[in-house]
Amino acid sequence: MGTREETSTALIIGAGIGGLAAAVGLRRIGWSVTVLERAPIIAEVGAGLTLWPNAERALDVLELDVGPRTIPTISRGNVRTPSGRWLRHSHPEDVGVLAIHRADLHDVLRKELPEAALHTDAEVVSVSPKGAVVCRSAGEEHELSADLVIAADGVNSITRRSLWSGDPVFQHRTVWRGVTPSGSVWPVQESLTLGRGVQVGVLPLPDERVYWFVMVNGDRPNQLYADDRREVLNRVGDWHHPIPALIATTPEDQVLHNDIVDIDPLPTFVNDRVVLLGDAAHAMPPDLGQGACQAIEDAVVLAACLASGDVSDGLKRYDEQRRARVQPMAEAARASVRRTSNTSWLAHFAVSVAARLIPPAAWRKATAQWSDWTPPTLPN
Ligand SMILES: Cc1cc2nc3c(=O)[nH]c(=O)nc-3n(C[C@H](O)[C@H](O)[C@H](O)COP(=O)(O)OP(=O)(O)OC[C@H]3O[C@@H](n4cnc5c(N)ncnc54)[C@H](O)[C@@H]3O)c2cc1C
């Protein structure tokens, strides 16, 4: 790998938030990018997302304005019991977190890219460390190559599983999510409701929509339910207003269900000309609300590292900086799972008391610790 004398090229596997952010970042430094996405359309799932100030700063570096599509949120600062009693109230200004519909963030990223750079129905079936990729599209296989392959192919990354090791690890939790127009229940107050081994989040989104999630402990991965909405209502249908109403008004076919999986820390994110980014590199439980934020940070740091000269050098710096930043965070997210999924009466009591009694300043400090990050700049 040499320095950037001609236009450098990157193949990006996956058009999730990480892959698209990487494509925008590399185009900002003059690279030519091709994004390969196996799905027939480029889209995000119907759920909400919290964007922490670190991700907001990273999006600023990419010159992307998500402001009009967001609203301030608190993220775990308004805590309730299943009967509706408030354990804690916070103010959105305390932490500067934004709530956005995933599809809106995706749309903002996608609009920055030329159509010709995006290829759907393009499933990567093999990747070599030297940057050769085999991609299956419309039943045919194509060989492609580039100066760099960015694997942003998610927690089940075929790239990571073939060139590194590291199968996803089931975190003994499963989650249902949905977005519904709030209708008669508006205005909705944001909340995180804590039961024993069950958490329910309610987050208002712009345009009077509401994102909800129900996360429960589970022993068996890949369990399927005939009717997901009924299953969720069976579990929390008698919890406080507006939880049952929000679930009941979400169209059944738009209730998402998936297990919580993450990966063990990798010794490196780089293998010759292939680099991992986003969940492929560091999937973590969603407890800190930072997975997608970290994918956006990855994209900005990768672009900054590659902008400043030799590609091998740049990848080395990306690898060092990103592992040092994200791996302790992933470990903290796992620790949070251990704490909040303990179903003993005592553990649940301790979590509830902590939610009620931690002073606002201590809560702010603990909550904001992962968003304390200064982004690099990109050359003009
Ligand atoms: C319940 C829940 C709540 C969450 N809440 C938040 C939150 O509030 N804030 C936050 O920051 N994060 C949150 N996250 C984490 C966040 O969703 C992920 O970290 C983020 O979506 C990862 O993006 P990605 O682009 O790395 O991967 P993905 O979104 O998984 O995208 C990977 C893409 O690659 C494609 N792909 C896969 N294999 C191939 C292949 N072989 N060939 C071609 N394409 C391929 C896939 O189709 C997909 O489009 C949450 C996660 C969960 C589960």
PDBQT file of the ligand as one rigid body, heavy atoms in Angstrom, charges set to zero:
ROOT
HETATM    1  C1  LIG A 401     -32.312  -2.811  20.660  1.00  0.00    +0.000 C 
HETATM    2  C2  LIG A 401     -31.168  -1.976  20.177  1.00  0.00    +0.000 A 
HETATM    3  C3  LIG A 401     -31.154  -0.627  20.458  1.00  0.00    +0.000 A 
HETATM    4  C4  LIG A 401     -30.078   0.162  20.060  1.00  0.00    +0.000 A 
HETATM    5  N1  LIG A 401     -30.088   1.486  20.351  1.00  0.00    +0.000 NA
HETATM    6  C5  LIG A 401     -29.041   2.262  19.982  1.00  0.00    +0.000 A 
HETATM    7  C6  LIG A 401     -29.040   3.662  20.277  1.00  0.00    +0.000 A 
HETATM    8  O1  LIG A 401     -29.988   4.199  20.853  1.00  0.00    +0.000 OA
HETATM    9  N2  LIG A 401     -27.953   4.401  19.890  1.00  0.00    +0.000 N 
HETATM   10  C7  LIG A 401     -26.898   3.841  19.220  1.00  0.00    +0.000 A 
HETATM   11  O2  LIG A 401     -25.945   4.552  18.896  1.00  0.00    +0.000 OA
HETATM   12  N3  LIG A 401     -26.885   2.516  18.930  1.00  0.00    +0.000 NA
HETATM   13  C8  LIG A 401     -27.923   1.722  19.285  1.00  0.00    +0.000 A 
HETATM   14  N4  LIG A 401     -27.936   0.392  18.958  1.00  0.00    +0.000 N 
HETATM   15  C9  LIG A 401     -26.793  -0.177  18.236  1.00  0.00    +0.000 C 
HETATM   16  C10 LIG A 401     -26.896   0.097  16.732  1.00  0.00    +0.000 C 
HETATM   17  O3  LIG A 401     -28.135  -0.360  16.245  1.00  0.00    +0.000 OA
HETATM   18  C11 LIG A 401     -25.759  -0.596  15.981  1.00  0.00    +0.000 C 
HETATM   19  O4  LIG A 401     -24.548  -0.408  16.655  1.00  0.00    +0.000 OA
HETATM   20  C12 LIG A 401     -25.629  -0.030  14.570  1.00  0.00    +0.000 C 
HETATM   21  O5  LIG A 401     -26.854  -0.140  13.876  1.00  0.00    +0.000 OA
HETATM   22  C13 LIG A 401     -24.529  -0.777  13.821  1.00  0.00    +0.000 C 
HETATM   23  O6  LIG A 401     -24.449  -0.289  12.512  1.00  0.00    +0.000 OA
HETATM   24  P1  LIG A 401     -23.524  -1.037  11.439  1.00  0.00    +0.000 P 
HETATM   25  O7  LIG A 401     -23.644  -0.231  10.190  1.00  0.00    +0.000 OA
HETATM   26  O8  LIG A 401     -22.186  -1.289  12.010  1.00  0.00    +0.000 OA
HETATM   27  O9  LIG A 401     -24.193  -2.474  11.253  1.00  0.00    +0.000 OA
HETATM   28  P2  LIG A 401     -25.621  -2.875  10.688  1.00  0.00    +0.000 P 
HETATM   29  O10 LIG A 401     -26.638  -1.855  10.987  1.00  0.00    +0.000 OA
HETATM   30  O11 LIG A 401     -25.871  -4.261  11.161  1.00  0.00    +0.000 OA
HETATM   31  O12 LIG A 401     -25.439  -2.880   9.104  1.00  0.00    +0.000 OA
HETATM   32  C14 LIG A 401     -24.774  -3.911   8.442  1.00  0.00    +0.000 C 
HETATM   33  C15 LIG A 401     -25.219  -3.907   6.996  1.00  0.00    +0.000 C 
HETATM   34  O13 LIG A 401     -24.412  -4.839   6.271  1.00  0.00    +0.000 OA
HETATM   35  C16 LIG A 401     -25.241  -5.600   5.410  1.00  0.00    +0.000 C 
HETATM   36  N5  LIG A 401     -24.550  -6.879   5.188  1.00  0.00    +0.000 N 
HETATM   37  C17 LIG A 401     -24.305  -7.849   6.091  1.00  0.00    +0.000 A 
HETATM   38  N6  LIG A 401     -23.622  -8.860   5.519  1.00  0.00    +0.000 NA
HETATM   39  C18 LIG A 401     -23.435  -8.507   4.213  1.00  0.00    +0.000 A 
HETATM   40  C19 LIG A 401     -22.791  -9.148   3.123  1.00  0.00    +0.000 A 
HETATM   41  N7  LIG A 401     -22.210 -10.352   3.249  1.00  0.00    +0.000 N 
HETATM   42  N8  LIG A 401     -22.763  -8.519   1.923  1.00  0.00    +0.000 NA
HETATM   43  C20 LIG A 401     -23.363  -7.284   1.774  1.00  0.00    +0.000 A 
HETATM   44  N9  LIG A 401     -24.000  -6.642   2.794  1.00  0.00    +0.000 NA
HETATM   45  C21 LIG A 401     -24.017  -7.246   3.992  1.00  0.00    +0.000 A 
HETATM   46  C22 LIG A 401     -26.550  -5.738   6.180  1.00  0.00    +0.000 C 
HETATM   47  O14 LIG A 401     -27.633  -6.060   5.340  1.00  0.00    +0.000 OA
HETATM   48  C23 LIG A 401     -26.664  -4.351   6.818  1.00  0.00    +0.000 C 
HETATM   49  O15 LIG A 401     -27.316  -3.445   5.962  1.00  0.00    +0.000 OA
HETATM   50  C24 LIG A 401     -28.996  -0.421  19.357  1.00  0.00    +0.000 A 
HETATM   51  C25 LIG A 401     -29.032  -1.775  19.035  1.00  0.00    +0.000 A 
HETATM   52  C26 LIG A 401     -30.109  -2.552  19.425  1.00  0.00    +0.000 A 
HETATM   53  C27 LIG A 401     -30.113  -4.020  19.101  1.00  0.00    +0.000 C 
ENDROOT
TORSDOF 0
